[in-house]
């Protein structure tokens, strides 16, 4: 795993640790789901359920695969090096990518406006300057929108350890 991928994995761990207890547990994924669904109250119910299901599945795969001591907690050591394994997490990451990107498009026109993108990414816990930089890296159109497909691909790339110099690298703070 390259340096960029290692930094992305470390950042993902801190963001998923939504309750701040230093480990990942089921409560973290419930809290993340709640935060995102609060932002996406105007999204269709099926899209909201798809996001909830994707995060539930994400926790299930993590806990079944990485919780080596079966204590219901994922330590940074258990997490590191495995979460970016596309063989283990590719399908799970792809489902999350699609579900999150679709939440950015409540009107179903295939486009995500900057304010909605900022709100969802802030709910996850990313910093505003990094979110803005990422959105700009995605190449918004003249009306300051990106496509659902571009965002979903960007999320999948973020979870791909072989990818370097990707837009998602903008999410990692320089001091991280």
DRENPA-3360 file (N, C-alpha, C; in nm, 2 decimals, always signed):
BEGIN
1 = XXXXXXXX = +0.09/-0.12/+0.00/+0.00/+0.00/+0.00/+0.09/+0.12/+0.00 ~ +0.06/+0.22/-0.09/+0.14/+0.34/-0.10/+0.11/+0.43/+0.01 ~ +0.19/+0.54/+0.02/+0.17/+0.64/+0.13/+0.04/+0.70/+0.12 ~ -0.01/+0.74/+0.00/-0.14/+0.80/-0.01/-0.25/+0.71/+0.04 ~ -0.25/+0.59/+0.00/-0.35/+0.49/+0.05/-0.34/+0.47/+0.20 ~ -0.23/+0.47/+0.25/-0.21/+0.45/+0.40/-0.28/+0.57/+0.47 ~ -0.25/+0.69/+0.42/-0.31/+0.81/+0.48/-0.46/+0.81/+0.46 ~ -0.51/+0.77/+0.34/-0.66/+0.76/+0.33/-0.72/+0.66/+0.42;
9 = XXXXXXXX = -0.65/+0.54/+0.45/-0.71/+0.44/+0.54/-0.71/+0.50/+0.68 ~ -0.60/+0.57/+0.72/-0.59/+0.63/+0.85/-0.70/+0.73/+0.87 ~ -0.73/+0.81/+0.77/-0.83/+0.91/+0.78/-0.97/+0.85/+0.79 ~ -0.99/+0.75/+0.71/-1.12/+0.68/+0.71/-1.15/+0.62/+0.86 ~ -1.05/+0.57/+0.92/-1.06/+0.51/+1.05/-1.11/+0.63/+1.15 ~ -1.04/+0.74/+1.14/-1.08/+0.85/+1.23/-1.22/+0.90/+1.20 ~ -1.26/+0.90/+1.08/-1.39/+0.95/+1.04/-1.50/+0.85/+1.09 ~ -1.47/+0.72/+1.07/-1.57/+0.62/+1.11/-1.58/+0.61/+1.26;
17 = XXXXXXXX = -1.48/+0.65/+1.33/-1.49/+0.65/+1.48/-1.57/+0.77/+1.52 ~ -1.70/+0.77/+1.49/-1.78/+0.88/+1.51/-1.81/+0.91/+1.66 ~ -1.80/+0.81/+1.74/-1.82/+0.83/+1.89/-1.69/+0.87/+1.96 ~ -1.58/+0.86/+1.89/-1.45/+0.91/+1.94/-1.39/+0.82/+2.05 ~ -1.42/+0.70/+2.05/-1.37/+0.61/+2.16/-1.24/+0.54/+2.12 ~ -1.19/+0.57/+2.00/-1.06/+0.52/+1.96/-1.06/+0.38/+1.89 ~ -1.18/+0.32/+1.88/-1.20/+0.20/+1.81/-1.33/+0.21/+1.72 ~ -1.35/+0.12/+1.63/-1.47/+0.12/+1.55/-1.57/+0.01/+1.62;
25 = XXXXXXXX = -1.69/+0.05/+1.63/-1.79/-0.04/+1.68/-1.93/-0.02/+1.61 ~ -2.02/-0.10/+1.63/-2.15/-0.08/+1.56/-2.21/+0.06/+1.58 ~ -2.20/+0.11/+1.70/-2.25/+0.24/+1.73/-2.20/+0.35/+1.63 ~ -2.07/+0.34/+1.60/-2.01/+0.43/+1.50/-2.09/+0.44/+1.37 ~ -2.12/+0.32/+1.32/-2.19/+0.31/+1.19/-2.34/+0.36/+1.21 ~ -2.40/+0.34/+1.32/-2.53/+0.39/+1.34/-2.53/+0.54/+1.35 ~ -2.43/+0.60/+1.41/-2.42/+0.74/+1.42/-2.39/+0.80/+1.28 ~ -2.30/+0.74/+1.21/-2.27/+0.79/+1.07/-2.40/+0.79/+0.99;
33 = XXXXXXXX = -2.47/+0.68/+0.99/-2.60/+0.67/+0.92/-2.69/+0.78/+0.96 ~ -2.71/+0.80/+1.09/-2.80/+0.91/+1.14/-2.75/+1.04/+1.08 ~ -2.63/+1.07/+1.09/-2.58/+1.20/+1.04/-2.61/+1.22/+0.89 ~ -2.58/+1.12/+0.81/-2.60/+1.13/+0.67/-2.75/+1.14/+0.63 ~ -2.83/+1.06/+0.70/-2.97/+1.06/+0.67/-3.04/+1.19/+0.72 ~ -2.98/+1.26/+0.82/-3.03/+1.39/+0.86/-3.01/+1.49/+0.75 ~ -2.90/+1.49/+0.69/-2.87/+1.58/+0.57/-2.96/+1.55/+0.45 ~ -2.99/+1.42/+0.44/-3.06/+1.37/+0.32/-3.21/+1.35/+0.34;
41 = XXXXXXXX = -3.27/+1.43/+0.43/-3.41/+1.41/+0.46/-3.50/+1.42/+0.34 ~ -3.46/+1.49/+0.24/-3.54/+1.51/+0.12/-3.51/+1.41/+0.01 ~ -3.43/+1.31/+0.04/-3.40/+1.21/-0.06/-3.51/+1.11/-0.06 ~ -3.53/+1.04/-0.17/-3.64/+0.93/-0.17/-3.61/+0.82/-0.06 ~ -3.71/+0.77/-0.01/-3.70/+0.67/+0.10/-3.61/+0.55/+0.05 ~ -3.62/+0.51/-0.07/-3.54/+0.39/-0.12/-3.39/+0.43/-0.12 ~ -3.36/+0.55/-0.15/-3.22/+0.59/-0.15/-3.16/+0.60/-0.01 ~ -3.25/+0.65/+0.08/-3.21/+0.66/+0.22/-3.19/+0.52/+0.28;
49 = XXXXXXXX = -3.27/+0.43/+0.24/-3.26/+0.29/+0.29/-3.13/+0.22/+0.23 ~ -3.11/+0.25/+0.11/-2.99/+0.20/+0.04/-2.86/+0.24/+0.12 ~ -2.86/+0.37/+0.16/-2.74/+0.42/+0.23/-2.73/+0.35/+0.37 ~ -2.84/+0.34/+0.44/-2.85/+0.27/+0.57/-2.80/+0.13/+0.55 ~ -2.85/+0.06/+0.45/-2.81/-0.08/+0.43/-2.66/-0.09/+0.40 ~ -2.61/+0.00/+0.32/-2.47/+0.00/+0.28/-2.38/+0.01/+0.40 ~ -2.41/+0.10/+0.49/-2.33/+0.12/+0.61/-2.35/+0.01/+0.71 ~ -2.46/-0.05/+0.71/-2.48/-0.17/+0.80/-2.40/-0.29/+0.74;
57 = XXXXXXXX = -2.40/-0.30/+0.61/-2.32/-0.41/+0.55/-2.17/-0.38/+0.57 ~ -2.13/-0.25/+0.56/-1.99/-0.22/+0.58/-1.95/-0.26/+0.72 ~ -2.03/-0.23/+0.82/-1.99/-0.27/+0.96/-1.99/-0.43/+0.96 ~ -2.08/-0.49/+0.91/-2.09/-0.64/+0.91/-1.96/-0.70/+0.85 ~ -1.92/-0.65/+0.73/-1.80/-0.70/+0.67/-1.68/-0.67/+0.75 ~ -1.67/-0.55/+0.80/-1.55/-0.51/+0.89/-1.54/-0.60/+1.01 ~ -1.65/-0.62/+1.08/-1.65/-0.69/+1.20/-1.63/-0.84/+1.18 ~ -1.68/-0.90/+1.07/-1.66/-1.04/+1.04/-1.52/-1.07/+0.99;
65 = XXXXXXXX = -1.46/-0.97/+0.92/-1.33/-0.99/+0.86/-1.21/-0.94/+0.95 ~ -1.23/-0.83/+1.02/-1.12/-0.77/+1.09/-1.12/-0.78/+1.24 ~ -1.23/-0.81/+1.30/-1.23/-0.82/+1.44/-1.18/-0.96/+1.48 ~ -1.05/-0.97/+1.48/-0.98/-1.09/+1.50/-1.00/-1.15/+1.64 ~ -1.01/-1.06/+1.74/-1.03/-1.12/+1.87/-1.18/-1.13/+1.92 ~ -1.27/-1.09/+1.82/-1.42/-1.11/+1.84/-1.47/-1.03/+1.96 ~ -1.42/-0.91/+1.99/-1.47/-0.83/+2.10/-1.57/-0.73/+2.06 ~ -1.61/-0.73/+1.93/-1.71/-0.63/+1.88/-1.65/-0.50/+1.85;
73 = XXXXXXXX = -1.51/-0.49/+1.86/-1.44/-0.36/+1.83/-1.34/-0.38/+1.73 ~ -1.31/-0.28/+1.65/-1.20/-0.29/+1.55/-1.10/-0.18/+1.59 ~ -0.98/-0.23/+1.63/-0.88/-0.14/+1.67/-0.81/-0.08/+1.54 ~ -0.73/+0.02/+1.56/-0.66/+0.08/+1.44/-0.57/-0.03/+1.38 ~ -0.51/-0.11/+1.47/-0.42/-0.22/+1.42/-0.49/-0.32/+1.33 ~ -0.62/-0.36/+1.38/-0.70/-0.45/+1.30/-0.74/-0.39/+1.17 ~ -0.77/-0.26/+1.17/-0.82/-0.19/+1.05/-0.71/-0.17/+0.95 ~ -0.60/-0.13/+0.99/-0.49/-0.09/+0.90/-0.45/-0.20/+0.81;
81 = XXXXXXXX = -0.43/-0.17/+0.68/-0.38/-0.26/+0.59/-0.49/-0.36/+0.53 ~ -0.61/-0.36/+0.59/-0.71/-0.45/+0.54/-0.82/-0.38/+0.47 ~ -0.86/-0.26/+0.52/-0.97/-0.19/+0.47/-0.96/-0.15/+0.32 ~ -0.83/-0.13/+0.28/-0.81/-0.10/+0.14/-0.79/-0.22/+0.05 ~ -0.82/-0.34/+0.10/-0.80/-0.46/+0.03/-0.92/-0.48/-0.06 ~ -0.91/-0.45/-0.19/-1.02/-0.46/-0.28/-1.09/-0.59/-0.29 ~ -1.01/-0.70/-0.27/-1.07/-0.83/-0.27/-1.17/-0.85/-0.16 ~ -1.13/-0.79/-0.04/-1.22/-0.81/+0.08/-1.33/-0.70/+0.08;
89 = XXXXXXXX = -1.30/-0.58/+0.04/-1.39/-0.47/+0.06/-1.44/-0.40/-0.07 ~ -1.40/-0.45/-0.18/-1.44/-0.39/-0.31/-1.59/-0.38/-0.33 ~ -1.66/-0.49/-0.31/-1.80/-0.49/-0.33/-1.87/-0.40/-0.23 ~ -1.83/-0.41/-0.10/-1.89/-0.33/+0.00/-1.86/-0.18/-0.02 ~ -1.74/-0.14/-0.06/-1.71/+0.00/-0.08/-1.79/+0.05/-0.20 ~ -1.80/-0.03/-0.30/-1.88/+0.01/-0.42/-2.03/+0.03/-0.39 ~ -2.08/-0.05/-0.30/-2.22/-0.03/-0.26/-2.24/+0.10/-0.19 ~ -2.14/+0.13/-0.09/-2.14/+0.25/-0.02/-2.13/+0.37/-0.11;
97 = XXXXXXXX = -2.03/+0.36/-0.21/-2.01/+0.47/-0.30/-2.13/+0.50/-0.38 ~ -2.20/+0.41/-0.43/-2.32/+0.43/-0.51/-2.43/+0.49/-0.42 ~ -2.45/+0.44/-0.30/-2.56/+0.48/-0.21/-2.53/+0.63/-0.17 ~ -2.41/+0.66/-0.13/-2.38/+0.80/-0.09/-2.39/+0.89/-0.21 ~ -2.34/+0.86/-0.32/-2.35/+0.95/-0.44/-2.49/+0.98/-0.47 ~ -2.58/+0.88/-0.47/-2.72/+0.89/-0.50/-2.79/+0.99/-0.40 ~ -2.75/+0.98/-0.28/-2.81/+1.07/-0.18/-2.78/+1.22/-0.21 ~ -2.67/+1.24/-0.29/-2.64/+1.38/-0.33/-2.73/+1.43/-0.44;
105 = XXXXXXXX = -2.81/+1.34/-0.49/-2.90/+1.38/-0.60/-3.05/+1.35/-0.57 ~ -3.11/+1.43/-0.48/-3.24/+1.40/-0.43/-3.35/+1.42/-0.54 ~ -3.32/+1.50/-0.65/-3.42/+1.52/-0.75/-3.40/+1.42/-0.87 ~ -3.30/+1.34/-0.86/-3.28/+1.23/-0.96/-3.24/+1.28/-1.10 ~ -3.18/+1.40/-1.11/-3.14/+1.44/-1.24/-2.99/+1.40/-1.28 ~ -2.93/+1.32/-1.19/-2.80/+1.27/-1.21/-2.69/+1.37/-1.18 ~ -2.72/+1.48/-1.12/-2.63/+1.59/-1.09/-2.63/+1.62/-0.94 ~ -2.51/+1.66/-0.88/-2.50/+1.69/-0.74/-2.45/+1.83/-0.73;
113 = XXXXXXXX = -2.53/+1.92/-0.67/-2.49/+2.06/-0.65/-2.39/+2.06/-0.53 ~ -2.30/+2.16/-0.54/-2.20/+2.18/-0.44/-2.25/+2.19/-0.30 ~ -2.36/+2.27/-0.27/-2.40/+2.27/-0.13/-2.44/+2.13/-0.07 ~ -2.51/+2.05/-0.15/-2.55/+1.92/-0.10/-2.42/+1.83/-0.08 ~ -2.33/+1.84/-0.17/-2.20/+1.76/-0.16/-2.13/+1.81/-0.03 ~ -2.12/+1.94/-0.01/-2.06/+1.99/+0.11/-2.13/+1.94/+0.24 ~ -2.26/+1.94/+0.24/-2.34/+1.89/+0.36/-2.31/+1.75/+0.39 ~ -2.32/+1.66/+0.29/-2.29/+1.52/+0.31/-2.15/+1.49/+0.35;
121 = XXXXXXXX = -2.06/+1.55/+0.29/-1.92/+1.53/+0.33/-1.88/+1.58/+0.47 ~ -1.95/+1.69/+0.50/-1.93/+1.75/+0.64/-1.99/+1.65/+0.74 ~ -2.11/+1.59/+0.71/-2.17/+1.50/+0.80/-2.08/+1.38/+0.82 ~ -2.00/+1.34/+0.72/-1.91/+1.23/+0.74/-1.79/+1.27/+0.83 ~ -1.76/+1.40/+0.83/-1.65/+1.45/+0.91/-1.53/+1.51/+0.84 ~ -1.54/+1.52/+0.71/-1.43/+1.58/+0.64/-1.43/+1.73/+0.66 ~ -1.31/+1.79/+0.65/-1.29/+1.94/+0.67/-1.33/+2.01/+0.54 ~ -1.40/+2.13/+0.56/-1.45/+2.21/+0.45/-1.35/+2.24/+0.34;
129 = XXXXXXXX = -1.23/+2.29/+0.38/-1.13/+2.32/+0.27/-1.10/+2.19/+0.18 ~ -1.09/+2.08/+0.25/-1.06/+1.96/+0.17/-1.18/+1.91/+0.09 ~ -1.30/+1.93/+0.14/-1.42/+1.90/+0.06/-1.43/+1.99/-0.06 ~ -1.40/+2.12/-0.04/-1.41/+2.21/-0.16/-1.30/+2.17/-0.26 ~ -1.18/+2.14/-0.22/-1.08/+2.10/-0.31/-1.12/+1.97/-0.38 ~ -1.18/+1.88/-0.32/-1.22/+1.76/-0.38/-1.33/+1.79/-0.49 ~ -1.43/+1.87/-0.45/-1.53/+1.90/-0.55/-1.47/+1.97/-0.67 ~ -1.38/+2.06/-0.65/-1.32/+2.13/-0.76/-1.24/+2.03/-0.85;
137 = XXXXXXXX = -1.17/+1.93/-0.78/-1.10/+1.83/-0.86/-1.19/+1.74/-0.94 ~ -1.31/+1.73/-0.91/-1.41/+1.65/-0.99/-1.45/+1.72/-1.11 ~ -1.41/+1.85/-1.13/-1.44/+1.93/-1.25/-1.59/+1.96/-1.26 ~ -1.64/+2.04/-1.17/-1.79/+2.08/-1.18/-1.82/+2.15/-1.31 ~ -1.94/+2.14/-1.35/-1.99/+2.21/-1.47/-2.01/+2.36/-1.44 ~ -2.06/+2.43/-1.54/-2.07/+2.58/-1.53/-2.18/+2.62/-1.42 ~ -2.26/+2.52/-1.39/-2.36/+2.55/-1.28/-2.32/+2.49/-1.15 ~ -2.19/+2.46/-1.14/-2.13/+2.41/-1.01/-2.19/+2.28/-0.96;
145 = XXXXXXXX = -2.19/+2.18/-1.06/-2.25/+2.05/-1.03/-2.15/+1.94/-1.08 ~ -2.16/+1.83/-1.02/-2.08/+1.71/-1.07/-2.19/+1.60/-1.08 ~ -2.15/+1.50/-1.16/-2.24/+1.39/-1.18/-2.23/+1.29/-1.07 ~ -2.34/+1.21/-1.05/-2.35/+1.10/-0.95/-2.24/+1.00/-0.99 ~ -2.22/+0.97/-1.11/-2.12/+0.88/-1.16/-1.98/+0.92/-1.12 ~ -1.95/+1.05/-1.14/-1.81/+1.10/-1.11/-1.79/+1.08/-0.96 ~ -1.88/+1.11/-0.87/-1.86/+1.10/-0.73/-1.85/+0.96/-0.69 ~ -1.94/+0.87/-0.74/-1.93/+0.73/-0.70/-1.79/+0.67/-0.74;
153 = XXXXXXXX = -1.75/+0.71/-0.86/-1.62/+0.66/-0.90/-1.50/+0.71/-0.81 ~ -1.52/+0.84/-0.77/-1.42/+0.90/-0.68/-1.41/+0.83/-0.55 ~ -1.53/+0.78/-0.50/-1.53/+0.71/-0.37/-1.47/+0.57/-0.39 ~ -1.50/+0.51/-0.50/-1.44/+0.37/-0.52/-1.29/+0.39/-0.54 ~ -1.24/+0.49/-0.60/-1.10/+0.51/-0.62/-1.03/+0.54/-0.48 ~ -1.10/+0.61/-0.40/-1.05/+0.64/-0.26/-1.01/+0.51/-0.19 ~ -1.09/+0.41/-0.21/-1.08/+0.28/-0.14/-0.99/+0.18/-0.22 ~ -0.92/+0.23/-0.32/-0.84/+0.15/-0.40/-0.69/+0.18/-0.38;
161 = XXXXXXXX = -0.62/+0.09/-0.31/-0.48/+0.12/-0.27/-0.38/+0.15/-0.38 ~ -0.41/+0.09/-0.50/-0.32/+0.11/-0.61/-0.34/+0.25/-0.68 ~ -0.44/+0.32/-0.64/-0.47/+0.46/-0.70/-0.38/+0.56/-0.63 ~ -0.31/+0.64/-0.70/-0.24/+0.75/-0.65/-0.27/+0.88/-0.73 ~ -0.26/+0.99/-0.66/-0.28/+1.12/-0.73/-0.43/+1.13/-0.78 ~ -0.52/+1.08/-0.70/-0.66/+1.08/-0.73/-0.73/+1.20/-0.66 ~ -0.84/+1.24/-0.71/-0.91/+1.35/-0.65/-0.93/+1.33/-0.50 ~ -0.96/+1.21/-0.46/-0.98/+1.18/-0.31/-0.87/+1.21/-0.22;
169 = XXXXXXXX = -0.75/+1.22/-0.28/-0.63/+1.25/-0.20/-0.65/+1.40/-0.14 ~ -0.73/+1.48/-0.20/-0.76/+1.61/-0.15/-0.82/+1.61/-0.02 ~ -0.88/+1.50/+0.02/-0.95/+1.49/+0.15/-0.86/+1.48/+0.27 ~ -0.74/+1.43/+0.24/-0.64/+1.41/+0.35/-0.57/+1.54/+0.38 ~ -0.59/+1.59/+0.50/-0.53/+1.72/+0.54/-0.38/+1.71/+0.53 ~ -0.31/+1.82/+0.50/-0.17/+1.82/+0.48/-0.10/+1.78/+0.61 ~ -0.16/+1.81/+0.73/-0.10/+1.78/+0.85/-0.13/+1.64/+0.90 ~ -0.20/+1.56/+0.82/-0.23/+1.43/+0.86/-0.12/+1.33/+0.85;
% end
